[in-house]
Amino acid sequence: MIRTFVISNKLDKKLEDIYKIVLEAQDLGIKAIAPGISSGTIDKICREYITKKGYGK
């Protein structure tokens, strides 16, 4: 589960990029949901996407 909060009256470009990457990863995970697919596999899909975008750690 991920929660994203920005406490500012100005959204930093880097924070906006990270938000979009996490949202895209979530969309990939949702699209991968199917009978027989483990939650670990879904998690791996999301994490690999985030890592590919440079935010693995």
PyMOL Python script that loads the backbone (N, CA, C, O; Angstrom):
from pymol import cmd

cmd.read_pdbstr("""\
ATOM      1  N   MET A   1       0.847  -1.157   0.000  1.00  0.00           N
ATOM      2  CA  MET A   1       0.000   0.000   0.000  1.00  0.00           C
ATOM      3  C   MET A   1       0.900   1.229   0.000  1.00  0.00           C
ATOM      4  O   MET A   1       1.887   1.296   0.733  1.00  0.00           O
ATOM      5  N   ILE A   2       0.553   2.168  -0.808  1.00  0.00           N
ATOM      6  CA  ILE A   2       1.320   3.406  -0.900  1.00  0.00           C
ATOM      7  C   ILE A   2       0.379   4.577  -0.692  1.00  0.00           C
ATOM      8  O   ILE A   2      -0.723   4.622  -1.238  1.00  0.00           O
ATOM      9  N   ARG A   3       0.833   5.505   0.099  1.00  0.00           N
ATOM     10  CA  ARG A   3       0.108   6.760   0.285  1.00  0.00           C
ATOM     11  C   ARG A   3       1.058   7.883  -0.080  1.00  0.00           C
ATOM     12  O   ARG A   3       2.220   7.865   0.327  1.00  0.00           O
ATOM     13  N   THR A   4       0.592   8.846  -0.829  1.00  0.00           N
ATOM     14  CA  THR A   4       1.424   9.969  -1.236  1.00  0.00           C
ATOM     15  C   THR A   4       0.766  11.260  -0.791  1.00  0.00           C
ATOM     16  O   THR A   4      -0.398  11.521  -1.095  1.00  0.00           O
ATOM     17  N   PHE A   5       1.531  12.065  -0.065  1.00  0.00           N
ATOM     18  CA  PHE A   5       1.041  13.346   0.392  1.00  0.00           C
ATOM     19  C   PHE A   5       2.088  14.405   0.071  1.00  0.00           C
ATOM     20  O   PHE A   5       3.281  14.184   0.274  1.00  0.00           O
ATOM     21  N   VAL A   6       1.656  15.523  -0.417  1.00  0.00           N
ATOM     22  CA  VAL A   6       2.541  16.660  -0.625  1.00  0.00           C
ATOM     23  C   VAL A   6       2.010  17.796   0.242  1.00  0.00           C
ATOM     24  O   VAL A   6       0.872  18.240   0.096  1.00  0.00           O
ATOM     25  N   ILE A   7       2.866  18.246   1.141  1.00  0.00           N
ATOM     26  CA  ILE A   7       2.461  19.329   2.023  1.00  0.00           C
ATOM     27  C   ILE A   7       3.213  20.571   1.574  1.00  0.00           C
ATOM     28  O   ILE A   7       4.310  20.866   2.049  1.00  0.00           O
ATOM     29  N   SER A   8       2.600  21.281   0.654  1.00  0.00           N
ATOM     30  CA  SER A   8       3.207  22.473   0.080  1.00  0.00           C
ATOM     31  C   SER A   8       2.171  23.128  -0.813  1.00  0.00           C
ATOM     32  O   SER A   8       1.219  22.485  -1.255  1.00  0.00           O
ATOM     33  N   ASN A   9       2.361  24.396  -1.070  1.00  0.00           N
ATOM     34  CA  ASN A   9       1.464  25.056  -2.013  1.00  0.00           C
ATOM     35  C   ASN A   9       2.042  25.010  -3.420  1.00  0.00           C
ATOM     36  O   ASN A   9       1.454  25.548  -4.358  1.00  0.00           O
ATOM     37  N   LYS A  10       3.215  24.355  -3.566  1.00  0.00           N
ATOM     38  CA  LYS A  10       3.850  24.236  -4.872  1.00  0.00           C
ATOM     39  C   LYS A  10       4.355  22.806  -5.045  1.00  0.00           C
ATOM     40  O   LYS A  10       5.117  22.310  -4.215  1.00  0.00           O
ATOM     41  N   LEU A  11       3.935  22.150  -6.111  1.00  0.00           N
ATOM     42  CA  LEU A  11       4.351  20.777  -6.367  1.00  0.00           C
ATOM     43  C   LEU A  11       5.685  20.777  -7.106  1.00  0.00           C
ATOM     44  O   LEU A  11       5.775  21.253  -8.238  1.00  0.00           O
ATOM     45  N   ASP A  12       6.695  20.252  -6.475  1.00  0.00           N
ATOM     46  CA  ASP A  12       8.030  20.132  -7.041  1.00  0.00           C
ATOM     47  C   ASP A  12       7.996  19.177  -8.241  1.00  0.00           C
ATOM     48  O   ASP A  12       7.289  18.170  -8.209  1.00  0.00           O
ATOM     49  N   LYS A  13       8.748  19.484  -9.288  1.00  0.00           N
ATOM     50  CA  LYS A  13       8.766  18.658 -10.510  1.00  0.00           C
ATOM     51  C   LYS A  13       9.190  17.226 -10.197  1.00  0.00           C
ATOM     52  O   LYS A  13       8.610  16.283 -10.734  1.00  0.00           O
ATOM     53  N   LYS A  14      10.191  17.049  -9.337  1.00  0.00           N
ATOM     54  CA  LYS A  14      10.654  15.703  -8.993  1.00  0.00           C
ATOM     55  C   LYS A  14       9.553  14.924  -8.276  1.00  0.00           C
ATOM     56  O   LYS A  14       9.331  13.749  -8.570  1.00  0.00           O
ATOM     57  N   LEU A  15       8.867  15.570  -7.342  1.00  0.00           N
ATOM     58  CA  LEU A  15       7.769  14.900  -6.647  1.00  0.00           C
ATOM     59  C   LEU A  15       6.647  14.532  -7.607  1.00  0.00           C
ATOM     60  O   LEU A  15       6.037  13.469  -7.489  1.00  0.00           O
ATOM     61  N   GLU A  16       6.385  15.411  -8.549  1.00  0.00           N
ATOM     62  CA  GLU A  16       5.357  15.122  -9.560  1.00  0.00           C
ATOM     63  C   GLU A  16       5.756  13.912 -10.393  1.00  0.00           C
ATOM     64  O   GLU A  16       4.917  13.058 -10.681  1.00  0.00           O
ATOM     65  N   ASP A  17       7.019  13.827 -10.781  1.00  0.00           N
ATOM     66  CA  ASP A  17       7.508  12.682 -11.557  1.00  0.00           C
ATOM     67  C   ASP A  17       7.391  11.385 -10.754  1.00  0.00           C
ATOM     68  O   ASP A  17       6.948  10.364 -11.281  1.00  0.00           O
ATOM     69  N   ILE A  18       7.788  11.427  -9.484  1.00  0.00           N
ATOM     70  CA  ILE A  18       7.694  10.236  -8.641  1.00  0.00           C
ATOM     71  C   ILE A  18       6.244   9.798  -8.502  1.00  0.00           C
ATOM     72  O   ILE A  18       5.941   8.608  -8.591  1.00  0.00           O
ATOM     73  N   TYR A  19       5.360  10.740  -8.286  1.00  0.00           N
ATOM     74  CA  TYR A  19       3.938  10.411  -8.170  1.00  0.00           C
ATOM     75  C   TYR A  19       3.445   9.696  -9.430  1.00  0.00           C
ATOM     76  O   TYR A  19       2.753   8.682  -9.343  1.00  0.00           O
ATOM     77  N   LYS A  20       3.804  10.225 -10.591  1.00  0.00           N
ATOM     78  CA  LYS A  20       3.369   9.624 -11.849  1.00  0.00           C
ATOM     79  C   LYS A  20       3.933   8.223 -12.024  1.00  0.00           C
ATOM     80  O   LYS A  20       3.232   7.325 -12.491  1.00  0.00           O
ATOM     81  N   ILE A  21       5.198   8.026 -11.654  1.00  0.00           N
ATOM     82  CA  ILE A  21       5.824   6.706 -11.766  1.00  0.00           C
ATOM     83  C   ILE A  21       5.106   5.695 -10.878  1.00  0.00           C
ATOM     84  O   ILE A  21       4.827   4.577 -11.311  1.00  0.00           O
ATOM     85  N   VAL A  22       4.808   6.078  -9.644  1.00  0.00           N
ATOM     86  CA  VAL A  22       4.115   5.179  -8.730  1.00  0.00           C
ATOM     87  C   VAL A  22       2.705   4.876  -9.242  1.00  0.00           C
ATOM     88  O   VAL A  22       2.248   3.737  -9.149  1.00  0.00           O
ATOM     89  N   LEU A  23       2.028   5.862  -9.771  1.00  0.00           N
ATOM     90  CA  LEU A  23       0.696   5.651 -10.335  1.00  0.00           C
ATOM     91  C   LEU A  23       0.757   4.703 -11.536  1.00  0.00           C
ATOM     92  O   LEU A  23      -0.087   3.815 -11.666  1.00  0.00           O
ATOM     93  N   GLU A  24       1.738   4.883 -12.405  1.00  0.00           N
ATOM     94  CA  GLU A  24       1.909   3.994 -13.557  1.00  0.00           C
ATOM     95  C   GLU A  24       2.219   2.571 -13.102  1.00  0.00           C
ATOM     96  O   GLU A  24       1.715   1.611 -13.685  1.00  0.00           O
ATOM     97  N   ALA A  25       3.039   2.428 -12.069  1.00  0.00           N
ATOM     98  CA  ALA A  25       3.353   1.099 -11.531  1.00  0.00           C
ATOM     99  C   ALA A  25       2.084   0.443 -10.985  1.00  0.00           C
ATOM    100  O   ALA A  25       1.859  -0.750 -11.188  1.00  0.00           O
ATOM    101  N   GLN A  26       1.270   1.216 -10.302  1.00  0.00           N
ATOM    102  CA  GLN A  26       0.012   0.690  -9.778  1.00  0.00           C
ATOM    103  C   GLN A  26      -0.887   0.218 -10.926  1.00  0.00           C
ATOM    104  O   GLN A  26      -1.485  -0.855 -10.848  1.00  0.00           O
ATOM    105  N   ASP A  27      -0.976   1.011 -11.973  1.00  0.00           N
ATOM    106  CA  ASP A  27      -1.796   0.627 -13.127  1.00  0.00           C
ATOM    107  C   ASP A  27      -1.303  -0.686 -13.741  1.00  0.00           C
ATOM    108  O   ASP A  27      -2.107  -1.541 -14.111  1.00  0.00           O
ATOM    109  N   LEU A  28       0.022  -0.841 -13.848  1.00  0.00           N
ATOM    110  CA  LEU A  28       0.581  -2.092 -14.374  1.00  0.00           C
ATOM    111  C   LEU A  28       0.206  -3.267 -13.479  1.00  0.00           C
ATOM    112  O   LEU A  28      -0.151  -4.340 -13.965  1.00  0.00           O
ATOM    113  N   GLY A  29       0.291  -3.055 -12.178  1.00  0.00           N
ATOM    114  CA  GLY A  29      -0.073  -4.119 -11.245  1.00  0.00           C
ATOM    115  C   GLY A  29      -1.537  -4.499 -11.362  1.00  0.00           C
ATOM    116  O   GLY A  29      -1.877  -5.683 -11.350  1.00  0.00           O
ATOM    117  N   ILE A  30      -2.392  -3.519 -11.472  1.00  0.00           N
ATOM    118  CA  ILE A  30      -3.829  -3.796 -11.607  1.00  0.00           C
ATOM    119  C   ILE A  30      -4.110  -4.558 -12.900  1.00  0.00           C
ATOM    120  O   ILE A  30      -4.909  -5.495 -12.908  1.00  0.00           O
ATOM    121  N   LYS A  31      -3.461  -4.163 -13.982  1.00  0.00           N
ATOM    122  CA  LYS A  31      -3.675  -4.838 -15.263  1.00  0.00           C
ATOM    123  C   LYS A  31      -3.163  -6.266 -15.251  1.00  0.00           C
ATOM    124  O   LYS A  31      -3.642  -7.100 -16.019  1.00  0.00           O
ATOM    125  N   ALA A  32      -2.186  -6.563 -14.381  1.00  0.00           N
ATOM    126  CA  ALA A  32      -1.613  -7.910 -14.326  1.00  0.00           C
ATOM    127  C   ALA A  32      -2.440  -8.871 -13.470  1.00  0.00           C
ATOM    128  O   ALA A  32      -2.190 -10.076 -13.479  1.00  0.00           O
ATOM    129  N   ILE A  33      -3.406  -8.357 -12.744  1.00  0.00           N
ATOM    130  CA  ILE A  33      -4.220  -9.214 -11.883  1.00  0.00           C
ATOM    131  C   ILE A  33      -5.035 -10.177 -12.736  1.00  0.00           C
ATOM    132  O   ILE A  33      -5.756  -9.779 -13.650  1.00  0.00           O
ATOM    133  N   ALA A  34      -4.897 -11.458 -12.404  1.00  0.00           N
ATOM    134  CA  ALA A  34      -5.623 -12.506 -13.119  1.00  0.00           C
ATOM    135  C   ALA A  34      -5.643 -13.747 -12.238  1.00  0.00           C
ATOM    136  O   ALA A  34      -4.808 -13.896 -11.346  1.00  0.00           O
ATOM    137  N   PRO A  35      -6.585 -14.625 -12.487  1.00  0.00           N
ATOM    138  CA  PRO A  35      -6.609 -15.864 -11.710  1.00  0.00           C
ATOM    139  C   PRO A  35      -5.256 -16.590 -11.807  1.00  0.00           C
ATOM    140  O   PRO A  35      -4.691 -16.732 -12.891  1.00  0.00           O
ATOM    141  N   GLY A  36      -4.761 -17.035 -10.675  1.00  0.00           N
ATOM    142  CA  GLY A  36      -3.514 -17.785 -10.650  1.00  0.00           C
ATOM    143  C   GLY A  36      -2.252 -16.938 -10.529  1.00  0.00           C
ATOM    144  O   GLY A  36      -1.162 -17.481 -10.348  1.00  0.00           O
ATOM    145  N   ILE A  37      -2.381 -15.617 -10.625  1.00  0.00           N
ATOM    146  CA  ILE A  37      -1.221 -14.735 -10.501  1.00  0.00           C
ATOM    147  C   ILE A  37      -1.080 -14.364  -9.016  1.00  0.00           C
ATOM    148  O   ILE A  37      -2.012 -13.840  -8.407  1.00  0.00           O
ATOM    149  N   SER A  38       0.091 -14.643  -8.451  1.00  0.00           N
ATOM    150  CA  SER A  38       0.281 -14.380  -7.022  1.00  0.00           C
ATOM    151  C   SER A  38       0.463 -12.893  -6.742  1.00  0.00           C
ATOM    152  O   SER A  38       0.839 -12.114  -7.617  1.00  0.00           O
ATOM    153  N   SER A  39       0.186 -12.530  -5.504  1.00  0.00           N
ATOM    154  CA  SER A  39       0.396 -11.137  -5.110  1.00  0.00           C
ATOM    155  C   SER A  39       1.881 -10.785  -5.195  1.00  0.00           C
ATOM    156  O   SER A  39       2.229  -9.635  -5.464  1.00  0.00           O
ATOM    157  N   GLY A  40       2.756 -11.763  -4.968  1.00  0.00           N
ATOM    158  CA  GLY A  40       4.191 -11.532  -5.098  1.00  0.00           C
ATOM    159  C   GLY A  40       4.581 -11.168  -6.515  1.00  0.00           C
ATOM    160  O   GLY A  40       5.455 -10.326  -6.725  1.00  0.00           O
ATOM    161  N   THR A  41       3.944 -11.789  -7.485  1.00  0.00           N
ATOM    162  CA  THR A  41       4.208 -11.482  -8.891  1.00  0.00           C
ATOM    163  C   THR A  41       3.742 -10.070  -9.223  1.00  0.00           C
ATOM    164  O   THR A  41       4.428  -9.330  -9.927  1.00  0.00           O
ATOM    165  N   ILE A  42       2.584  -9.708  -8.715  1.00  0.00           N
ATOM    166  CA  ILE A  42       2.061  -8.351  -8.941  1.00  0.00           C
ATOM    167  C   ILE A  42       3.013  -7.330  -8.323  1.00  0.00           C
ATOM    168  O   ILE A  42       3.340  -6.319  -8.945  1.00  0.00           O
ATOM    169  N   ASP A  43       3.454  -7.599  -7.098  1.00  0.00           N
ATOM    170  CA  ASP A  43       4.386  -6.708  -6.421  1.00  0.00           C
ATOM    171  C   ASP A  43       5.680  -6.571  -7.219  1.00  0.00           C
ATOM    172  O   ASP A  43       6.212  -5.470  -7.363  1.00  0.00           O
ATOM    173  N   LYS A  44       6.179  -7.674  -7.730  1.00  0.00           N
ATOM    174  CA  LYS A  44       7.423  -7.659  -8.516  1.00  0.00           C
ATOM    175  C   LYS A  44       7.265  -6.802  -9.767  1.00  0.00           C
ATOM    176  O   LYS A  44       8.171  -6.041 -10.107  1.00  0.00           O
ATOM    177  N   ILE A  45       6.154  -6.908 -10.442  1.00  0.00           N
ATOM    178  CA  ILE A  45       5.884  -6.106 -11.642  1.00  0.00           C
ATOM    179  C   ILE A  45       5.954  -4.619 -11.298  1.00  0.00           C
ATOM    180  O   ILE A  45       6.582  -3.837 -12.012  1.00  0.00           O
ATOM    181  N   CYS A  46       5.305  -4.239 -10.205  1.00  0.00           N
ATOM    182  CA  CYS A  46       5.288  -2.832  -9.792  1.00  0.00           C
ATOM    183  C   CYS A  46       6.675  -2.355  -9.407  1.00  0.00           C
ATOM    184  O   CYS A  46       7.113  -1.291  -9.845  1.00  0.00           O
ATOM    185  N   ARG A  47       7.367  -3.132  -8.593  1.00  0.00           N
ATOM    186  CA  ARG A  47       8.693  -2.731  -8.122  1.00  0.00           C
ATOM    187  C   ARG A  47       9.705  -2.658  -9.261  1.00  0.00           C
ATOM    188  O   ARG A  47      10.553  -1.766  -9.280  1.00  0.00           O
ATOM    189  N   GLU A  48       9.622  -3.590 -10.210  1.00  0.00           N
ATOM    190  CA  GLU A  48      10.541  -3.558 -11.349  1.00  0.00           C
ATOM    191  C   GLU A  48      10.334  -2.302 -12.187  1.00  0.00           C
ATOM    192  O   GLU A  48      11.300  -1.723 -12.685  1.00  0.00           O
ATOM    193  N   TYR A  49       9.091  -1.880 -12.346  1.00  0.00           N
ATOM    194  CA  TYR A  49       8.815  -0.664 -13.104  1.00  0.00           C
ATOM    195  C   TYR A  49       9.403   0.560 -12.398  1.00  0.00           C
ATOM    196  O   TYR A  49      10.028   1.414 -13.028  1.00  0.00           O
ATOM    197  N   ILE A  50       9.197   0.629 -11.098  1.00  0.00           N
ATOM    198  CA  ILE A  50       9.730   1.743 -10.320  1.00  0.00           C
ATOM    199  C   ILE A  50      11.261   1.750 -10.385  1.00  0.00           C
ATOM    200  O   ILE A  50      11.870   2.812 -10.515  1.00  0.00           O
ATOM    201  N   THR A  51      11.875   0.587 -10.296  1.00  0.00           N
ATOM    202  CA  THR A  51      13.333   0.475 -10.390  1.00  0.00           C
ATOM    203  C   THR A  51      13.815   0.912 -11.766  1.00  0.00           C
ATOM    204  O   THR A  51      14.809   1.628 -11.884  1.00  0.00           O
ATOM    205  N   LYS A  52      13.107   0.477 -12.807  1.00  0.00           N
ATOM    206  CA  LYS A  52      13.479   0.849 -14.173  1.00  0.00           C
ATOM    207  C   LYS A  52      13.457   2.358 -14.355  1.00  0.00           C
ATOM    208  O   LYS A  52      14.225   2.902 -15.149  1.00  0.00           O
ATOM    209  N   LYS A  53      12.589   3.028 -13.629  1.00  0.00           N
ATOM    210  CA  LYS A  53      12.471   4.483 -13.719  1.00  0.00           C
ATOM    211  C   LYS A  53      13.471   5.215 -12.813  1.00  0.00           C
ATOM    212  O   LYS A  53      13.492   6.445 -12.765  1.00  0.00           O
ATOM    213  N   GLY A  54      14.311   4.430 -12.086  1.00  0.00           N
ATOM    214  CA  GLY A  54      15.371   5.040 -11.295  1.00  0.00           C
ATOM    215  C   GLY A  54      15.073   5.257  -9.828  1.00  0.00           C
ATOM    216  O   GLY A  54      15.815   5.965  -9.148  1.00  0.00           O
ATOM    217  N   TYR A  55      13.997   4.659  -9.322  1.00  0.00           N
ATOM    218  CA  TYR A  55      13.627   4.853  -7.922  1.00  0.00           C
ATOM    219  C   TYR A  55      13.480   3.544  -7.165  1.00  0.00           C
ATOM    220  O   TYR A  55      12.602   3.417  -6.313  1.00  0.00           O
ATOM    221  N   GLY A  56      14.329   2.571  -7.467  1.00  0.00           N
ATOM    222  CA  GLY A  56      14.234   1.270  -6.833  1.00  0.00           C
ATOM    223  C   GLY A  56      14.417   1.267  -5.326  1.00  0.00           C
ATOM    224  O   GLY A  56      13.714   0.548  -4.616  1.00  0.00           O
ATOM    225  N   LYS A  57      15.337   2.048  -4.841  1.00  0.00           N
ATOM    226  CA  LYS A  57      15.587   2.083  -3.394  1.00  0.00           C
ATOM    227  C   LYS A  57      14.661   3.078  -2.748  1.00  0.00           C
ATOM    228  O   LYS A  57      14.706   3.264  -1.531  1.00  0.00           O
TER     229      LYS A  57
END
""", "prot")
cmd.dss("prot")
cmd.show_as("cartoon", "prot")
cmd.util.cbc("prot")
cmd.orient("prot")
